[in-house]
Amino acid sequence: MTNSEKQISQNQNRDPLHGVTLEKMLTEMVEHFGWEEMGSRIRIRCFTIDASVSSSLKFLRKTPWARAQVEELYAFMLREKARRNRASTHDT
């Protein structure tokens, strides 16, 4: 493995979105936030009117700016979960 390949591999290991499908992101976010909260955080109709994972996937795959916002919110959610887990392990 060359140095550049090692660097790419290390960067992918640090990227919380690496290997995560858009569908998995949406599903986890709906479980965590719910559609109403997601719609208030990211103002797109597919989260507020007849919200579903399939309709959101169709829209997000065609709309890069909205997908970027979803990925950003997903990364935030992961950081918050990790922070809570660290805090709960320190409390015990």
Residue frames as a rotation matrix with the C-alpha (Angstrom) as fourth column:
MET 1
0.589 0.808 0.000 0.00
0.808 -0.589 0.000 0.00
0.000 0.000 -1.000 0.00
THR 2
-0.260 -0.678 0.688 1.44
0.634 -0.657 -0.408 3.38
0.729 0.329 0.601 -1.00
ASN 3
-0.865 -0.133 -0.484 1.59
0.471 -0.549 -0.691 6.36
-0.174 -0.825 0.537 1.33
SER 4
-0.790 0.611 -0.048 -1.25
-0.590 -0.738 0.327 8.09
0.164 0.287 0.944 -0.52
GLU 5
-0.152 0.740 -0.655 -3.42
-0.081 0.651 0.755 4.97
0.985 0.168 -0.039 -0.26
LYS 6
-0.457 -0.081 -0.886 -2.69
0.823 0.340 -0.455 4.79
0.339 -0.937 -0.088 3.49
GLN 7
-0.981 0.073 -0.180 -3.63
0.001 -0.924 -0.382 8.46
-0.194 -0.375 0.906 3.85
ILE 8
-0.488 0.851 -0.196 -6.92
-0.609 -0.170 0.775 7.92
0.625 0.497 0.601 2.01
SER 9
-0.122 0.408 -0.905 -7.69
0.394 0.857 0.333 4.88
0.911 -0.316 -0.265 4.16
GLN 10
-0.711 -0.198 -0.675 -6.98
0.704 -0.191 -0.684 6.82
0.006 -0.961 0.275 7.37
ASN 11
-0.917 0.398 -0.034 -9.16
-0.399 -0.916 0.042 9.73
-0.015 0.052 0.999 6.23
GLN 12
-0.255 0.858 -0.446 -12.02
-0.356 0.346 0.868 7.36
0.899 0.380 0.217 5.43
ASN 13
-0.299 0.091 -0.950 -11.74
0.728 0.665 -0.165 5.79
0.617 -0.741 -0.265 8.90
ARG 14
-0.860 -0.071 -0.504 -12.13
0.420 -0.661 -0.622 9.24
-0.289 -0.747 0.599 10.47
ASP 15
-0.798 0.601 -0.048 -15.08
-0.498 -0.611 0.615 10.23
0.340 0.515 0.787 8.27
PRO 16
-0.682 0.564 0.465 -18.28
-0.245 0.423 -0.872 9.39
-0.689 -0.709 -0.150 10.18
LEU 17
0.314 0.848 -0.427 -20.22
-0.721 -0.080 -0.689 9.32
-0.618 0.524 0.586 6.89
HIS 18
-0.489 -0.580 -0.652 -17.92
-0.866 0.415 0.279 6.83
0.109 0.701 -0.705 5.16
GLY 19
-0.947 0.081 -0.311 -19.89
0.032 0.986 0.162 3.73
0.320 0.144 -0.937 4.23
VAL 20
-0.573 0.800 -0.178 -23.21
0.291 -0.004 -0.957 5.10
-0.766 -0.600 -0.230 5.53
THR 21
-0.601 0.431 0.673 -26.01
0.750 0.013 0.662 5.13
0.277 0.902 -0.331 2.98
LEU 22
-0.819 0.390 0.421 -28.37
-0.358 -0.921 0.156 8.06
0.448 -0.023 0.894 2.69
GLU 23
0.154 0.923 -0.352 -31.23
-0.190 0.378 0.906 5.72
0.970 -0.073 0.234 3.57
LYS 24
0.014 -0.221 -0.975 -29.50
0.851 0.514 -0.105 4.65
0.524 -0.829 0.196 6.79
MET 25
-0.928 -0.369 0.050 -28.86
0.305 -0.830 -0.467 8.30
0.214 -0.418 0.883 7.70
LEU 26
-0.479 0.820 0.313 -32.51
-0.540 -0.557 0.631 9.22
0.692 0.133 0.710 7.19
THR 27
0.286 0.614 -0.735 -33.78
0.186 0.717 0.672 6.21
0.940 -0.329 0.091 9.11
GLU 28
-0.290 -0.487 -0.824 -31.54
0.904 0.143 -0.403 6.91
0.314 -0.862 0.398 12.10
MET 29
-0.972 -0.092 0.215 -32.38
0.048 -0.978 -0.204 10.61
0.229 -0.188 0.955 12.05
VAL 30
-0.146 0.986 0.077 -36.13
-0.410 -0.131 0.903 9.94
0.900 0.100 0.423 11.97
GLU 31
0.297 0.202 -0.933 -35.75
0.621 0.702 0.350 7.61
0.725 -0.683 0.083 14.95
HIS 32
-0.515 -0.640 -0.570 -33.67
0.851 -0.303 -0.429 10.20
0.102 -0.706 0.701 16.81
PHE 33
-0.987 0.048 -0.152 -35.37
-0.032 -0.994 -0.103 13.50
-0.156 -0.096 0.983 15.89
GLY 34
-0.075 0.975 0.208 -38.69
0.630 0.208 -0.748 12.58
-0.773 0.075 -0.630 14.27
TRP 35
-0.136 0.070 0.988 -40.01
0.967 -0.208 0.148 14.18
0.216 0.976 -0.039 11.08
GLU 36
0.832 0.542 0.119 -41.31
0.504 -0.828 0.247 17.32
0.233 -0.146 -0.962 12.76
GLU 37
0.616 -0.679 -0.400 -37.95
0.087 -0.446 0.891 18.17
-0.783 -0.584 -0.215 14.35
MET 38
-0.313 -0.741 0.594 -36.09
0.735 0.207 0.646 17.35
-0.602 0.638 0.480 11.14
GLY 39
0.169 0.485 0.858 -38.45
0.918 -0.394 0.042 19.65
0.358 0.781 -0.512 9.22
SER 40
0.975 0.162 -0.151 -37.80
0.211 -0.883 0.419 22.48
-0.066 -0.441 -0.895 11.65
ARG 41
0.294 -0.945 -0.143 -34.03
0.122 -0.111 0.986 22.01
-0.948 -0.308 0.082 11.45
ILE 42
-0.867 -0.478 0.139 -33.90
0.173 -0.027 0.985 21.56
-0.467 0.878 0.107 7.66
ARG 43
-0.129 0.887 -0.443 -36.67
-0.331 -0.460 -0.824 23.46
-0.935 0.040 0.353 5.90
ILE 44
-0.874 -0.048 -0.484 -37.58
-0.481 0.244 0.842 21.12
0.077 0.969 -0.236 3.05
ARG 45
-0.049 0.998 -0.046 -41.08
-0.987 -0.041 0.154 19.96
0.151 0.053 0.987 2.13
CYS 46
0.085 0.087 -0.993 -40.25
-0.281 0.958 0.060 16.26
0.956 0.274 0.106 2.03
PHE 47
-0.822 -0.359 -0.443 -39.68
0.323 0.347 -0.880 16.46
0.469 -0.867 -0.169 5.80
THR 48
-0.897 0.440 -0.039 -42.85
-0.249 -0.577 -0.778 18.43
-0.365 -0.688 0.627 6.57
ILE 49
0.035 0.938 -0.344 -45.57
-0.944 -0.082 -0.319 17.33
-0.328 0.335 0.883 4.13
ASP 50
0.919 0.377 -0.115 -46.40
-0.394 0.887 -0.241 13.61
0.011 0.267 0.964 3.81
ALA 51
0.084 -0.992 0.089 -42.89
-0.996 -0.081 0.031 12.79
-0.023 -0.092 -0.996 5.02
SER 52
0.958 0.057 0.279 -41.44
-0.072 0.996 0.045 9.39
-0.276 -0.063 0.959 4.19
VAL 53
0.079 -0.986 0.147 -37.99
-0.037 0.145 0.989 7.95
-0.996 -0.084 -0.025 3.73
SER 54
-0.086 -0.126 0.988 -38.67
0.878 0.459 0.135 7.07
-0.471 0.879 0.071 0.08
SER 55
0.786 0.393 0.477 -39.89
0.583 -0.726 -0.364 10.56
0.203 0.564 -0.800 -0.91
SER 56
0.805 -0.551 -0.218 -37.00
-0.297 -0.694 0.656 12.14
-0.513 -0.463 -0.722 0.98
LEU 57
-0.025 -0.838 0.545 -34.48
0.340 0.506 0.793 9.88
-0.940 0.205 0.273 -0.74
LYS 58
0.282 0.200 0.938 -35.82
0.957 0.008 -0.290 10.86
-0.066 0.980 -0.189 -4.18
PHE 59
0.972 0.129 0.198 -35.52
0.144 -0.988 -0.064 14.55
0.188 0.091 -0.978 -3.36
LEU 60
0.668 -0.744 -0.022 -32.15
-0.317 -0.311 0.896 14.38
-0.673 -0.591 -0.444 -1.63
ARG 61
0.076 -0.648 0.758 -30.53
0.640 0.615 0.461 12.37
-0.764 0.450 0.462 -4.41
LYS 62
0.272 0.104 0.957 -31.42
0.913 -0.341 -0.223 15.16
0.303 0.934 -0.188 -6.86
THR 63
0.804 0.156 0.575 -30.66
0.029 -0.974 0.223 18.10
0.595 -0.163 -0.787 -4.56
PRO 64
0.015 -0.931 -0.365 -27.02
0.584 0.305 -0.753 18.40
0.812 -0.202 0.548 -3.45
TRP 65
-0.527 -0.237 0.816 -27.52
-0.378 -0.795 -0.475 21.39
0.761 -0.559 0.329 -1.12
ALA 66
0.452 0.763 0.461 -30.27
-0.807 0.131 0.576 19.57
0.379 -0.633 0.675 0.81
ARG 67
0.749 -0.254 -0.612 -28.25
0.277 0.959 -0.059 16.37
0.602 -0.125 0.789 0.99
ALA 68
-0.339 -0.924 0.174 -25.31
0.252 -0.268 -0.930 18.36
0.906 -0.272 0.324 2.39
GLN 69
-0.246 0.329 0.912 -27.57
-0.810 -0.587 -0.007 19.74
0.533 -0.740 0.411 5.13
VAL 70
0.829 0.548 -0.110 -28.82
-0.431 0.752 0.500 16.23
0.356 -0.367 0.859 5.96
GLU 71
0.378 -0.775 -0.507 -25.25
0.503 0.632 -0.590 14.93
0.777 -0.032 0.629 6.15
GLU 72
-0.516 -0.549 0.657 -24.32
-0.182 -0.680 -0.710 17.84
0.837 -0.487 0.251 8.41
LEU 73
0.182 0.680 0.710 -27.25
-0.923 -0.131 0.362 17.17
0.339 -0.721 0.604 10.75
TYR 74
0.856 0.082 -0.510 -26.42
-0.017 0.991 0.132 13.45
0.516 -0.104 0.850 10.78
ALA 75
-0.114 -0.978 -0.174 -22.81
0.423 0.111 -0.899 14.19
0.899 -0.176 0.402 11.76
PHE 76
-0.427 0.060 0.902 -24.10
-0.655 -0.708 -0.263 16.52
0.623 -0.703 0.342 14.50
MET 77
0.650 0.747 0.140 -26.41
-0.671 0.478 0.567 13.76
0.356 -0.462 0.812 15.76
LEU 78
0.593 -0.500 -0.631 -23.49
0.380 0.865 -0.329 11.30
0.710 -0.045 0.703 15.90
ARG 79
-0.489 -0.799 0.351 -21.35
0.077 -0.440 -0.895 13.79
0.869 -0.410 0.277 17.84
GLU 80
-0.109 0.548 0.829 -24.17
-0.883 -0.437 0.173 14.41
0.457 -0.713 0.531 20.31
LYS 81
0.857 0.413 -0.307 -24.70
-0.274 0.871 0.407 10.67
0.436 -0.265 0.860 20.83
ALA 82
0.177 -0.887 -0.426 -20.97
0.521 0.452 -0.724 10.16
0.835 -0.094 0.542 21.38
ARG 83
-0.541 -0.341 0.769 -20.87
-0.340 -0.747 -0.571 13.08
0.769 -0.570 0.288 23.83
ARG 84
0.360 0.768 0.530 -23.80
-0.863 0.058 0.502 11.64
0.355 -0.638 0.683 25.80
ASN 85
0.804 -0.106 -0.585 -22.19
0.139 0.990 0.012 8.20
0.578 -0.092 0.811 25.86
ARG 86
-0.278 -0.960 -0.022 -18.92
0.354 -0.081 -0.932 9.66
0.893 -0.266 0.362 27.19
ALA 87
-0.401 0.185 0.897 -20.81
-0.703 -0.690 -0.172 11.65
0.587 -0.700 0.407 29.83
SER 88
0.672 0.731 0.116 -22.81
-0.648 0.506 0.569 8.61
0.358 -0.458 0.814 30.96
THR 89
0.543 -0.543 -0.641 -19.68
0.440 0.834 -0.333 6.46
0.715 -0.101 0.692 31.29
HIS 90
-0.542 -0.745 0.388 -18.00
0.075 -0.503 -0.861 9.17
0.837 -0.438 0.329 33.37
ASP 91
-0.022 0.648 0.761 -21.03
-0.833 -0.433 0.345 9.36
0.553 -0.626 0.549 35.66
THR 92
0.857 0.433 -0.279 -20.87
-0.254 0.826 0.503 5.71
0.448 -0.360 0.818 36.63
